[in-house]
Every structure is written in structure tokens, then in C-alpha cells.
């Protein structure tokens, strides 16, 4: 499942790009480059999935992972 920046911030109850950047351990400017309505970079999705697996439900039976 690809999560947008807006969806990640809402799920984590984070309001600012700076707070999301701090959580991920990257620069605020990097997060600021991500459009709110587009999926965040795949590597950051993997990082978030490792940190907060409850945000990424397991795929339904028969769906691709």
C-alpha cells in the first residue's frame, strides 16, 4: 500500500513536515519536497512500516504484497 504524505501525517497525528522529518531522521527540506497527495518515497514507507507496522495492514488474501 502506498501512503501519501498527508495520509502518513494524519495516521501519526503529525501536523508539520518538520515533525515527520524528525521522526524519520531526515531533513525537513526533504519532506517538504514530497507532494502531499503523492506516495512518499518507497524507502521511507519501508522505514515507517518497520517503525509503525500497525499503519500498514497486511494485504487481503489474494492481493499482492
PDB file of N, H, CA, C and O in Angstrom:
ATOM      1  N   UNK A   1       0.843  -1.174   0.000  1.00  0.00           N
ATOM      2  CA  UNK A   1       0.000   0.000   0.000  1.00  0.00           C
ATOM      3  C   UNK A   1       0.893   1.243   0.000  1.00  0.00           C
ATOM      4  O   UNK A   1       1.772   1.386   0.849  1.00  0.00           O
ATOM      5  N   UNK A   2       0.659   2.124  -0.947  1.00  0.00           N
ATOM      6  H   UNK A   2      -0.056   2.007  -1.637  1.00  0.00           H
ATOM      7  CA  UNK A   2       1.407   3.373  -0.996  1.00  0.00           C
ATOM      8  C   UNK A   2       0.672   4.426  -0.176  1.00  0.00           C
ATOM      9  O   UNK A   2      -0.520   4.663  -0.372  1.00  0.00           O
ATOM     10  N   UNK A   3       1.401   5.056   0.746  1.00  0.00           N
ATOM     11  H   UNK A   3       2.369   4.864   0.905  1.00  0.00           H
ATOM     12  CA  UNK A   3       0.803   6.088   1.585  1.00  0.00           C
ATOM     13  C   UNK A   3       1.299   7.459   1.148  1.00  0.00           C
ATOM     14  O   UNK A   3       2.486   7.651   0.882  1.00  0.00           O
ATOM     15  N   UNK A   4       0.383   8.397   1.080  1.00  0.00           N
ATOM     16  H   UNK A   4      -0.581   8.242   1.296  1.00  0.00           H
ATOM     17  CA  UNK A   4       0.748   9.764   0.757  1.00  0.00           C
ATOM     18  C   UNK A   4       1.279  10.460   2.004  1.00  0.00           C
ATOM     19  O   UNK A   4       1.084   9.989   3.124  1.00  0.00           O
ATOM     20  N   UNK A   5       1.949  11.579   1.792  1.00  0.00           N
ATOM     21  H   UNK A   5       2.108  11.961   0.882  1.00  0.00           H
ATOM     22  CA  UNK A   5       2.446  12.345   2.939  1.00  0.00           C
ATOM     23  C   UNK A   5       1.286  12.779   3.825  1.00  0.00           C
ATOM     24  O   UNK A   5       1.394  12.729   5.050  1.00  0.00           O
ATOM     25  N   UNK A   6       0.187  13.202   3.228  1.00  0.00           N
ATOM     26  H   UNK A   6       0.100  13.243   2.233  1.00  0.00           H
ATOM     27  CA  UNK A   6      -0.970  13.628   4.004  1.00  0.00           C
ATOM     28  C   UNK A   6      -1.528  12.473   4.828  1.00  0.00           C
ATOM     29  O   UNK A   6      -1.894  12.665   5.988  1.00  0.00           O
ATOM     30  N   UNK A   7      -1.598  11.278   4.247  1.00  0.00           N
ATOM     31  H   UNK A   7      -1.300  11.122   3.305  1.00  0.00           H
ATOM     32  CA  UNK A   7      -2.126  10.114   4.964  1.00  0.00           C
ATOM     33  C   UNK A   7      -1.212   9.716   6.124  1.00  0.00           C
ATOM     34  O   UNK A   7      -1.686   9.364   7.204  1.00  0.00           O
ATOM     35  N   UNK A   8       0.092   9.776   5.894  1.00  0.00           N
ATOM     36  H   UNK A   8       0.477  10.062   5.017  1.00  0.00           H
ATOM     37  CA  UNK A   8       1.051   9.435   6.954  1.00  0.00           C
ATOM     38  C   UNK A   8       0.924  10.424   8.114  1.00  0.00           C
ATOM     39  O   UNK A   8       0.869  10.027   9.278  1.00  0.00           O
ATOM     40  N   UNK A   9       0.880  11.698   7.784  1.00  0.00           N
ATOM     41  H   UNK A   9       0.925  12.020   6.839  1.00  0.00           H
ATOM     42  CA  UNK A   9       0.776  12.710   8.837  1.00  0.00           C
ATOM     43  C   UNK A   9      -0.525  12.557   9.625  1.00  0.00           C
ATOM     44  O   UNK A   9      -0.535  12.708  10.846  1.00  0.00           O
ATOM     45  N   UNK A  10      -1.614  12.258   8.930  1.00  0.00           N
ATOM     46  H   UNK A  10      -1.606  12.135   7.937  1.00  0.00           H
ATOM     47  CA  UNK A  10      -2.894  12.067   9.613  1.00  0.00           C
ATOM     48  C   UNK A  10      -2.855  10.827  10.502  1.00  0.00           C
ATOM     49  O   UNK A  10      -3.316  10.866  11.643  1.00  0.00           O
ATOM     50  N   UNK A  11      -2.311   9.735   9.990  1.00  0.00           N
ATOM     51  H   UNK A  11      -1.936   9.703   9.063  1.00  0.00           H
ATOM     52  CA  UNK A  11      -2.251   8.489  10.757  1.00  0.00           C
ATOM     53  C   UNK A  11      -1.398   8.627  12.006  1.00  0.00           C
ATOM     54  O   UNK A  11      -1.685   8.013  13.034  1.00  0.00           O
ATOM     55  N   UNK A  12      -0.349   9.437  11.915  1.00  0.00           N
ATOM     56  H   UNK A  12      -0.116   9.936  11.080  1.00  0.00           H
ATOM     57  CA  UNK A  12       0.559   9.625  13.045  1.00  0.00           C
ATOM     58  C   UNK A  12       0.186  10.824  13.910  1.00  0.00           C
ATOM     59  O   UNK A  12       0.848  11.109  14.908  1.00  0.00           O
ATOM     60  N   UNK A  13      -0.885  11.526  13.518  1.00  0.00           N
ATOM     61  H   UNK A  13      -1.422  11.294  12.707  1.00  0.00           H
ATOM     62  CA  UNK A  13      -1.308  12.735  14.221  1.00  0.00           C
ATOM     63  C   UNK A  13      -0.178  13.767  14.262  1.00  0.00           C
ATOM     64  O   UNK A  13       0.085  14.386  15.292  1.00  0.00           O
ATOM     65  N   UNK A  14       0.473  13.930  13.126  1.00  0.00           N
ATOM     66  H   UNK A  14       0.260  13.427  12.289  1.00  0.00           H
ATOM     67  CA  UNK A  14       1.568  14.894  12.972  1.00  0.00           C
ATOM     68  C   UNK A  14       1.070  16.022  12.073  1.00  0.00           C
ATOM     69  O   UNK A  14       0.445  15.777  11.041  1.00  0.00           O
ATOM     70  N   UNK A  15       1.352  17.249  12.474  1.00  0.00           N
ATOM     71  H   UNK A  15       1.859  17.448  13.312  1.00  0.00           H
ATOM     72  CA  UNK A  15       0.849  18.385  11.699  1.00  0.00           C
ATOM     73  C   UNK A  15       1.885  19.000  10.776  1.00  0.00           C
ATOM     74  O   UNK A  15       1.521  19.585   9.755  1.00  0.00           O
ATOM     75  N   UNK A  16       3.167  18.887  11.104  1.00  0.00           N
ATOM     76  H   UNK A  16       3.462  18.412  11.933  1.00  0.00           H
ATOM     77  CA  UNK A  16       4.169  19.604  10.325  1.00  0.00           C
ATOM     78  C   UNK A  16       5.139  18.658   9.618  1.00  0.00           C
ATOM     79  O   UNK A  16       5.371  17.529  10.049  1.00  0.00           O
ATOM     80  N   UNK A  17       5.695  19.165   8.514  1.00  0.00           N
ATOM     81  H   UNK A  17       5.506  20.083   8.164  1.00  0.00           H
ATOM     82  CA  UNK A  17       6.737  18.414   7.816  1.00  0.00           C
ATOM     83  C   UNK A  17       7.954  18.240   8.723  1.00  0.00           C
ATOM     84  O   UNK A  17       8.633  17.215   8.663  1.00  0.00           O
ATOM     85  N   UNK A  18       8.228  19.233   9.559  1.00  0.00           N
ATOM     86  H   UNK A  18       7.676  20.065   9.608  1.00  0.00           H
ATOM     87  CA  UNK A  18       9.379  19.159  10.459  1.00  0.00           C
ATOM     88  C   UNK A  18       9.228  17.998  11.442  1.00  0.00           C
ATOM     89  O   UNK A  18      10.203  17.302  11.728  1.00  0.00           O
ATOM     90  N   UNK A  19       8.030  17.785  11.955  1.00  0.00           N
ATOM     91  H   UNK A  19       7.239  18.350  11.723  1.00  0.00           H
ATOM     92  CA  UNK A  19       7.800  16.684  12.893  1.00  0.00           C
ATOM     93  C   UNK A  19       7.956  15.332  12.194  1.00  0.00           C
ATOM     94  O   UNK A  19       8.516  14.397  12.766  1.00  0.00           O
ATOM     95  N   UNK A  20       7.462  15.230  10.961  1.00  0.00           N
ATOM     96  H   UNK A  20       7.007  15.990  10.496  1.00  0.00           H
ATOM     97  CA  UNK A  20       7.611  13.991  10.203  1.00  0.00           C
ATOM     98  C   UNK A  20       9.082  13.744   9.881  1.00  0.00           C
ATOM     99  O   UNK A  20       9.561  12.615   9.984  1.00  0.00           O
ATOM    100  N   UNK A  21       9.786  14.780   9.498  1.00  0.00           N
ATOM    101  H   UNK A  21       9.397  15.698   9.415  1.00  0.00           H
ATOM    102  CA  UNK A  21      11.215  14.658   9.203  1.00  0.00           C
ATOM    103  C   UNK A  21      11.985  14.204  10.439  1.00  0.00           C
ATOM    104  O   UNK A  21      12.871  13.354  10.342  1.00  0.00           O
ATOM    105  N   UNK A  22      11.656  14.758  11.581  1.00  0.00           N
ATOM    106  H   UNK A  22      10.936  15.448  11.660  1.00  0.00           H
ATOM    107  CA  UNK A  22      12.324  14.375  12.824  1.00  0.00           C
ATOM    108  C   UNK A  22      12.079  12.901  13.135  1.00  0.00           C
ATOM    109  O   UNK A  22      13.002  12.189  13.534  1.00  0.00           O
ATOM    110  N   UNK A  23      10.862  12.447  12.957  1.00  0.00           N
ATOM    111  H   UNK A  23      10.113  13.025  12.633  1.00  0.00           H
ATOM    112  CA  UNK A  23      10.535  11.038  13.192  1.00  0.00           C
ATOM    113  C   UNK A  23      11.362  10.126  12.290  1.00  0.00           C
ATOM    114  O   UNK A  23      11.834   9.076  12.726  1.00  0.00           O
ATOM    115  N   UNK A  24      11.535  10.532  11.030  1.00  0.00           N
ATOM    116  H   UNK A  24      11.151  11.385  10.676  1.00  0.00           H
ATOM    117  CA  UNK A  24      12.266   9.720  10.061  1.00  0.00           C
ATOM    118  C   UNK A  24      13.781   9.922  10.124  1.00  0.00           C
ATOM    119  O   UNK A  24      14.540   9.157   9.529  1.00  0.00           O
ATOM    120  N   UNK A  25      14.213  10.946  10.841  1.00  0.00           N
ATOM    121  H   UNK A  25      13.597  11.568  11.325  1.00  0.00           H
ATOM    122  CA  UNK A  25      15.643  11.220  10.949  1.00  0.00           C
ATOM    123  C   UNK A  25      16.230  11.814   9.684  1.00  0.00           C
ATOM    124  O   UNK A  25      17.386  11.559   9.344  1.00  0.00           O
ATOM    125  N   UNK A  26      15.425  12.613   8.984  1.00  0.00           N
ATOM    126  H   UNK A  26      14.486  12.821   9.259  1.00  0.00           H
ATOM    127  CA  UNK A  26      15.893  13.265   7.747  1.00  0.00           C
ATOM    128  C   UNK A  26      15.603  14.754   7.837  1.00  0.00           C
ATOM    129  O   UNK A  26      14.949  15.212   8.773  1.00  0.00           O
ATOM    130  N   UNK A  27      16.088  15.500   6.867  1.00  0.00           N
ATOM    131  H   UNK A  27      16.619  15.128   6.106  1.00  0.00           H
ATOM    132  CA  UNK A  27      15.903  16.946   6.863  1.00  0.00           C
ATOM    133  C   UNK A  27      14.489  17.361   6.513  1.00  0.00           C
ATOM    134  O   UNK A  27      13.814  16.722   5.706  1.00  0.00           O
ATOM    135  N   UNK A  28      14.054  18.444   7.138  1.00  0.00           N
ATOM    136  H   UNK A  28      14.602  18.963   7.794  1.00  0.00           H
ATOM    137  CA  UNK A  28      12.722  18.993   6.875  1.00  0.00           C
ATOM    138  C   UNK A  28      12.556  19.360   5.410  1.00  0.00           C
ATOM    139  O   UNK A  28      11.473  19.198   4.848  1.00  0.00           O
ATOM    140  N   UNK A  29      13.618  19.851   4.790  1.00  0.00           N
ATOM    141  H   UNK A  29      14.498  19.982   5.247  1.00  0.00           H
ATOM    142  CA  UNK A  29      13.537  20.245   3.378  1.00  0.00           C
ATOM    143  C   UNK A  29      13.218  19.042   2.495  1.00  0.00           C
ATOM    144  O   UNK A  29      12.526  19.183   1.487  1.00  0.00           O
ATOM    145  N   UNK A  30      13.714  17.862   2.860  1.00  0.00           N
ATOM    146  H   UNK A  30      14.277  17.747   3.679  1.00  0.00           H
ATOM    147  CA  UNK A  30      13.452  16.658   2.065  1.00  0.00           C
ATOM    148  C   UNK A  30      11.965  16.316   2.109  1.00  0.00           C
ATOM    149  O   UNK A  30      11.354  16.046   1.075  1.00  0.00           O
ATOM    150  N   UNK A  31      11.393  16.328   3.298  1.00  0.00           N
ATOM    151  H   UNK A  31      11.890  16.547   4.138  1.00  0.00           H
ATOM    152  CA  UNK A  31       9.972  16.036   3.447  1.00  0.00           C
ATOM    153  C   UNK A  31       9.150  17.112   2.737  1.00  0.00           C
ATOM    154  O   UNK A  31       8.105  16.822   2.154  1.00  0.00           O
ATOM    155  N   UNK A  32       9.624  18.334   2.791  1.00  0.00           N
ATOM    156  H   UNK A  32      10.472  18.569   3.264  1.00  0.00           H
ATOM    157  CA  UNK A  32       8.923  19.430   2.130  1.00  0.00           C
ATOM    158  C   UNK A  32       8.842  19.282   0.621  1.00  0.00           C
ATOM    159  O   UNK A  32       7.982  19.892  -0.014  1.00  0.00           O
ATOM    160  N   UNK A  33       9.718  18.490   0.042  1.00  0.00           N
ATOM    161  H   UNK A  33      10.417  17.994   0.558  1.00  0.00           H
ATOM    162  CA  UNK A  33       9.713  18.261  -1.402  1.00  0.00           C
ATOM    163  C   UNK A  33       8.655  17.245  -1.836  1.00  0.00           C
ATOM    164  O   UNK A  33       8.317  17.167  -3.017  1.00  0.00           O
ATOM    165  N   UNK A  34       8.136  16.476  -0.893  1.00  0.00           N
ATOM    166  H   UNK A  34       8.411  16.539   0.067  1.00  0.00           H
ATOM    167  CA  UNK A  34       7.149  15.447  -1.224  1.00  0.00           C
ATOM    168  C   UNK A  34       5.770  16.086  -1.374  1.00  0.00           C
ATOM    169  O   UNK A  34       5.300  16.743  -0.445  1.00  0.00           O
ATOM    170  N   UNK A  35       5.112  15.908  -2.519  1.00  0.00           N
ATOM    171  H   UNK A  35       5.494  15.374  -3.273  1.00  0.00           H
ATOM    172  CA  UNK A  35       3.745  16.430  -2.645  1.00  0.00           C
ATOM    173  C   UNK A  35       2.825  15.716  -1.649  1.00  0.00           C
ATOM    174  O   UNK A  35       2.950  14.509  -1.438  1.00  0.00           O
ATOM    175  N   UNK A  36       1.909  16.459  -1.044  1.00  0.00           N
ATOM    176  H   UNK A  36       1.807  17.439  -1.215  1.00  0.00           H
ATOM    177  CA  UNK A  36       1.026  15.907  -0.017  1.00  0.00           C
ATOM    178  C   UNK A  36       0.132  14.799  -0.554  1.00  0.00           C
ATOM    179  O   UNK A  36      -0.239  13.889   0.186  1.00  0.00           O
ATOM    180  N   UNK A  37      -0.217  14.868  -1.840  1.00  0.00           N
ATOM    181  H   UNK A  37       0.085  15.608  -2.442  1.00  0.00           H
ATOM    182  CA  UNK A  37      -1.175  13.917  -2.400  1.00  0.00           C
ATOM    183  C   UNK A  37      -0.526  12.800  -3.218  1.00  0.00           C
ATOM    184  O   UNK A  37      -1.217  12.059  -3.918  1.00  0.00           O
ATOM    185  N   UNK A  38       0.796  12.679  -3.129  1.00  0.00           N
ATOM    186  H   UNK A  38       1.357  13.280  -2.561  1.00  0.00           H
ATOM    187  CA  UNK A  38       1.514  11.629  -3.852  1.00  0.00           C
ATOM    188  C   UNK A  38       2.145  10.669  -2.840  1.00  0.00           C
ATOM    189  O   UNK A  38       2.438  11.069  -1.714  1.00  0.00           O
ATOM    190  N   UNK A  39       2.357   9.401  -3.233  1.00  0.00           N
ATOM    191  H   UNK A  39       2.119   9.077  -4.148  1.00  0.00           H
ATOM    192  CA  UNK A  39       3.004   8.466  -2.308  1.00  0.00           C
ATOM    193  C   UNK A  39       4.392   8.964  -1.892  1.00  0.00           C
ATOM    194  O   UNK A  39       5.138   9.520  -2.699  1.00  0.00           O
ATOM    195  N   UNK A  40       4.716   8.752  -0.621  1.00  0.00           N
ATOM    196  H   UNK A  40       4.110   8.300   0.035  1.00  0.00           H
ATOM    197  CA  UNK A  40       6.051   9.110  -0.159  1.00  0.00           C
ATOM    198  C   UNK A  40       7.046   8.116  -0.752  1.00  0.00           C
ATOM    199  O   UNK A  40       6.637   7.046  -1.204  1.00  0.00           O
ATOM    200  N   UNK A  41       8.343   8.439  -0.764  1.00  0.00           N
ATOM    201  H   UNK A  41       8.675   9.308  -0.397  1.00  0.00           H
ATOM    202  CA  UNK A  41       9.329   7.511  -1.333  1.00  0.00           C
ATOM    203  C   UNK A  41       9.243   6.118  -0.698  1.00  0.00           C
ATOM    204  O   UNK A  41       9.017   5.976   0.504  1.00  0.00           O
ATOM    205  N   UNK A  42       9.428   5.109  -1.529  1.00  0.00           N
ATOM    206  H   UNK A  42       9.612   5.224  -2.505  1.00  0.00           H
ATOM    207  CA  UNK A  42       9.291   3.715  -1.091  1.00  0.00           C
ATOM    208  C   UNK A  42      10.186   3.392   0.104  1.00  0.00           C
ATOM    209  O   UNK A  42       9.756   2.708   1.033  1.00  0.00           O
ATOM    210  N   UNK A  43      11.412   3.874   0.085  1.00  0.00           N
ATOM    211  H   UNK A  43      11.762   4.429  -0.669  1.00  0.00           H
ATOM    212  CA  UNK A  43      12.324   3.592   1.204  1.00  0.00           C
ATOM    213  C   UNK A  43      11.771   4.150   2.511  1.00  0.00           C
ATOM    214  O   UNK A  43      11.938   3.532   3.563  1.00  0.00           O
ATOM    215  N   UNK A  44      11.117   5.303   2.463  1.00  0.00           N
ATOM    216  H   UNK A  44      10.980   5.805   1.609  1.00  0.00           H
ATOM    217  CA  UNK A  44      10.540   5.900   3.677  1.00  0.00           C
ATOM    218  C   UNK A  44       9.299   5.132   4.109  1.00  0.00           C
ATOM    219  O   UNK A  44       9.009   5.048   5.302  1.00  0.00           O
ATOM    220  N   UNK A  45       8.561   4.569   3.150  1.00  0.00           N
ATOM    221  H   UNK A  45       8.797   4.638   2.181  1.00  0.00           H
ATOM    222  CA  UNK A  45       7.427   3.725   3.512  1.00  0.00           C
ATOM    223  C   UNK A  45       7.920   2.482   4.246  1.00  0.00           C
ATOM    224  O   UNK A  45       7.333   2.072   5.247  1.00  0.00           O
ATOM    225  N   UNK A  46       8.995   1.888   3.749  1.00  0.00           N
ATOM    226  H   UNK A  46       9.472   2.221   2.936  1.00  0.00           H
ATOM    227  CA  UNK A  46       9.567   0.716   4.425  1.00  0.00           C
ATOM    228  C   UNK A  46      10.029   1.078   5.831  1.00  0.00           C
ATOM    229  O   UNK A  46       9.823   0.319   6.778  1.00  0.00           O
ATOM    230  N   UNK A  47      10.657   2.248   5.958  1.00  0.00           N
ATOM    231  H   UNK A  47      10.824   2.865   5.189  1.00  0.00           H
ATOM    232  CA  UNK A  47      11.127   2.701   7.264  1.00  0.00           C
ATOM    233  C   UNK A  47       9.943   2.874   8.222  1.00  0.00           C
ATOM    234  O   UNK A  47       9.999   2.430   9.369  1.00  0.00           O
ATOM    235  N   UNK A  48       8.887   3.512   7.751  1.00  0.00           N
ATOM    236  H   UNK A  48       8.842   3.873   6.819  1.00  0.00           H
ATOM    237  CA  UNK A  48       7.709   3.697   8.590  1.00  0.00           C
ATOM    238  C   UNK A  48       7.048   2.371   8.932  1.00  0.00           C
ATOM    239  O   UNK A  48       6.557   2.185  10.046  1.00  0.00           O
ATOM    240  N   UNK A  49       7.034   1.449   7.972  1.00  0.00           N
ATOM    241  H   UNK A  49       7.433   1.600   7.068  1.00  0.00           H
ATOM    242  CA  UNK A  49       6.434   0.148   8.230  1.00  0.00           C
ATOM    243  C   UNK A  49       7.199  -0.595   9.321  1.00  0.00           C
ATOM    244  O   UNK A  49       6.599  -1.284  10.146  1.00  0.00           O
ATOM    245  N   UNK A  50       8.516  -0.455   9.324  1.00  0.00           N
ATOM    246  H   UNK A  50       9.003   0.104   8.654  1.00  0.00           H
ATOM    247  CA  UNK A  50       9.323  -1.090  10.368  1.00  0.00           C
ATOM    248  C   UNK A  50       9.075  -0.433  11.725  1.00  0.00           C
ATOM    249  O   UNK A  50       9.054  -1.109  12.754  1.00  0.00           O
ATOM    250  N   UNK A  51       8.889   0.888  11.720  1.00  0.00           N
ATOM    251  H   UNK A  51       8.907   1.437  10.884  1.00  0.00           H
ATOM    252  CA  UNK A  51       8.682   1.625  12.957  1.00  0.00           C
ATOM    253  C   UNK A  51       7.256   1.495  13.495  1.00  0.00           C
ATOM    254  O   UNK A  51       7.044   1.372  14.701  1.00  0.00           O
ATOM    255  N   UNK A  52       6.299   1.524  12.594  1.00  0.00           N
ATOM    256  H   UNK A  52       6.471   1.623  11.614  1.00  0.00           H
ATOM    257  CA  UNK A  52       4.878   1.542  12.963  1.00  0.00           C
ATOM    258  C   UNK A  52       4.087   0.577  12.079  1.00  0.00           C
ATOM    259  O   UNK A  52       3.317   1.020  11.227  1.00  0.00           O
ATOM    260  N   UNK A  53       4.264  -0.729  12.266  1.00  0.00           N
ATOM    261  H   UNK A  53       4.889  -1.088  12.959  1.00  0.00           H
ATOM    262  CA  UNK A  53       3.610  -1.707  11.387  1.00  0.00           C
ATOM    263  C   UNK A  53       2.084  -1.629  11.392  1.00  0.00           C
ATOM    264  O   UNK A  53       1.445  -2.054  10.429  1.00  0.00           O
ATOM    265  N   UNK A  54       1.497  -1.096  12.451  1.00  0.00           N
ATOM    266  H   UNK A  54       2.016  -0.751  13.233  1.00  0.00           H
ATOM    267  CA  UNK A  54       0.036  -1.006  12.502  1.00  0.00           C
ATOM    268  C   UNK A  54      -0.542  -0.058  11.455  1.00  0.00           C
ATOM    269  O   UNK A  54      -1.734  -0.117  11.152  1.00  0.00           O
ATOM    270  N   UNK A  55       0.296   0.813  10.904  1.00  0.00           N
ATOM    271  H   UNK A  55       1.264   0.861  11.150  1.00  0.00           H
ATOM    272  CA  UNK A  55      -0.167   1.724   9.851  1.00  0.00           C
ATOM    273  C   UNK A  55      -0.301   1.026   8.505  1.00  0.00           C
ATOM    274  O   UNK A  55      -0.940   1.549   7.592  1.00  0.00           O
ATOM    275  N   UNK A  56       0.294  -0.144   8.381  1.00  0.00           N
ATOM    276  H   UNK A  56       0.813  -0.568   9.122  1.00  0.00           H
ATOM    277  CA  UNK A  56       0.341  -0.854   7.120  1.00  0.00           C
ATOM    278  C   UNK A  56      -0.308  -2.217   7.279  1.00  0.00           C
ATOM    279  O   UNK A  56       0.378  -3.199   7.564  1.00  0.00           O
ATOM    280  N   UNK A  57      -1.618  -2.292   7.099  1.00  0.00           N
ATOM    281  H   UNK A  57      -2.175  -1.495   6.867  1.00  0.00           H
ATOM    282  CA  UNK A  57      -2.295  -3.571   7.282  1.00  0.00           C
ATOM    283  C   UNK A  57      -1.812  -4.606   6.282  1.00  0.00           C
ATOM    284  O   UNK A  57      -1.408  -4.269   5.169  1.00  0.00           O
ATOM    285  N   UNK A  58      -1.856  -5.853   6.684  1.00  0.00           N
ATOM    286  H   UNK A  58      -2.184  -6.127   7.588  1.00  0.00           H
ATOM    287  CA  UNK A  58      -1.446  -6.943   5.794  1.00  0.00           C
ATOM    288  C   UNK A  58      -2.390  -6.968   4.598  1.00  0.00           C
ATOM    289  O   UNK A  58      -3.582  -6.696   4.747  1.00  0.00           O
ATOM    290  N   UNK A  59      -1.876  -7.289   3.415  1.00  0.00           N
ATOM    291  H   UNK A  59      -0.908  -7.510   3.294  1.00  0.00           H
ATOM    292  CA  UNK A  59      -2.743  -7.354   2.242  1.00  0.00           C
ATOM    293  C   UNK A  59      -3.799  -8.448   2.399  1.00  0.00           C
ATOM    294  O   UNK A  59      -3.558  -9.476   3.033  1.00  0.00           O
ATOM    295  N   UNK A  60      -4.949  -8.214   1.822  1.00  0.00           N
ATOM    296  H   UNK A  60      -5.145  -7.379   1.307  1.00  0.00           H
ATOM    297  CA  UNK A  60      -6.015  -9.214   1.867  1.00  0.00           C
ATOM    298  C   UNK A  60      -5.572 -10.458   1.102  1.00  0.00           C
ATOM    299  O   UNK A  60      -4.734 -10.386   0.203  1.00  0.00           O
ATOM    300  N   UNK A  61      -6.135 -11.571   1.465  1.00  0.00           N
ATOM    301  H   UNK A  61      -6.816 -11.630   2.195  1.00  0.00           H
ATOM    302  CA  UNK A  61      -5.789 -12.832   0.819  1.00  0.00           C
ATOM    303  C   UNK A  61      -5.995 -12.696  -0.698  1.00  0.00           C
ATOM    304  O   UNK A  61      -7.056 -12.265  -1.151  1.00  0.00           O
ATOM    305  N   UNK A  62      -4.997 -13.060  -1.454  1.00  0.00           N
ATOM    306  H   UNK A  62      -4.136 -13.410  -1.086  1.00  0.00           H
ATOM    307  CA  UNK A  62      -5.060 -12.981  -2.902  1.00  0.00           C
ATOM    308  C   UNK A  62      -4.521 -11.685  -3.481  1.00  0.00           C
ATOM    309  O   UNK A  62      -4.332 -11.586  -4.694  1.00  0.00           O
ATOM    310  N   UNK A  63      -4.266 -10.681  -2.635  1.00  0.00           N
ATOM    311  H   UNK A  63      -4.419 -10.761  -1.650  1.00  0.00           H
ATOM    312  CA  UNK A  63      -3.691  -9.410  -3.096  1.00  0.00           C
ATOM    313  C   UNK A  63      -2.182  -9.492  -3.083  1.00  0.00           C
ATOM    314  O   UNK A  63      -1.590 -10.227  -2.292  1.00  0.00           O
ATOM    315  N   UNK A  64      -1.564  -8.725  -3.975  1.00  0.00           N
ATOM    316  H   UNK A  64      -2.045  -8.128  -4.617  1.00  0.00           H
ATOM    317  CA  UNK A  64      -0.097  -8.656  -3.984  1.00  0.00           C
ATOM    318  C   UNK A  64       0.354  -7.871  -2.760  1.00  0.00           C
ATOM    319  O   UNK A  64      -0.310  -6.930  -2.327  1.00  0.00           O
ATOM    320  N   UNK A  65       1.483  -8.272  -2.220  1.00  0.00           N
ATOM    321  H   UNK A  65       2.023  -9.036  -2.572  1.00  0.00           H
ATOM    322  CA  UNK A  65       2.027  -7.589  -1.041  1.00  0.00           C
ATOM    323  C   UNK A  65       2.657  -6.282  -1.405  1.00  0.00           C
ATOM    324  O   UNK A  65       3.164  -5.577  -0.534  1.00  0.00           O
TER     325      UNK A  65
END
